[in-house]
């Protein structure tokens, strides 16, 4: 195995694992939300959209790619200190 190809293999494996996780949860999500919420399928669809939107917004806000995000603050500061303060330790 060529050492220059190892990062590509790692990225492909990570994307494959993420795709499998999405493929496993998507068919189950509406029934799970309907059981937890106790409503009908349209209510489960609304809550699924709320959860997906919230997850995407948190990824955007706390990612390290933006100058206004908390992720860049964590990257600029000492990461251990930031994690200790954010968890209340």
FENJO-V123620 format. One record per residue. N is the residue number from 1. RES is the residue in one small letter. SS is DSSP state (2 for helix, 1 for strand, 0 for the rest). D_CENTER is the distance of its C-alpha to the mean C-alpha in Angstrom with 2 decimals. Layout:
# FENJO-V123620
N:RES:SS:D_CENTER
N:RES:SS:D_CENTER
This chain:
# FENJO-V123620
1:x:0:30.94
2:x:0:31.00
3:x:2:29.18
4:x:2:28.26
5:x:2:26.28
6:x:2:24.15
7:x:2:21.25
8:x:2:21.28
9:x:2:21.32
10:x:2:18.37
11:x:2:16.28
12:x:2:17.61
13:x:2:16.90
14:x:2:13.21
15:x:2:12.94
16:x:2:15.11
17:x:2:13.16
18:x:2:9.94
19:x:2:12.56
20:x:2:14.21
21:x:2:11.34
22:x:2:10.97
23:x:2:14.77
24:x:2:15.21
25:x:2:13.30
26:x:2:14.49
27:x:2:18.15
28:x:2:17.79
29:x:2:15.64
30:x:2:18.70
31:x:2:21.04
32:x:2:18.83
33:x:2:18.34
34:x:2:22.04
35:x:2:23.06
36:x:2:21.16
37:x:2:22.07
38:x:0:25.50
39:x:0:25.83
40:x:0:26.36
41:x:2:24.20
42:x:2:24.07
43:x:2:22.80
44:x:2:20.05
45:x:2:19.14
46:x:2:19.08
47:x:2:16.82
48:x:2:14.42
49:x:2:14.46
50:x:2:14.06
51:x:2:10.96
52:x:2:9.38
53:x:2:10.89
54:x:2:9.86
55:x:2:6.09
56:x:2:7.17
57:x:2:9.69
58:x:2:7.96
59:x:2:6.13
60:x:2:9.75
61:x:2:11.62
62:x:2:10.37
63:x:0:10.10
64:x:0:13.38
65:x:0:14.72
66:x:0:16.48
67:x:0:19.65
68:x:0:18.90
69:x:0:15.53
70:x:2:15.25
71:x:2:13.66
72:x:2:16.99
73:x:2:18.90
74:x:2:17.43
75:x:2:18.29
76:x:2:21.73
77:x:0:22.64
78:x:0:23.03
79:x:2:19.59
80:x:2:21.12
81:x:2:22.98
82:x:2:20.04
83:x:2:18.03
84:x:2:21.31
85:x:2:21.95
86:x:2:18.57
87:x:2:18.90
88:x:0:22.56
89:x:0:24.18
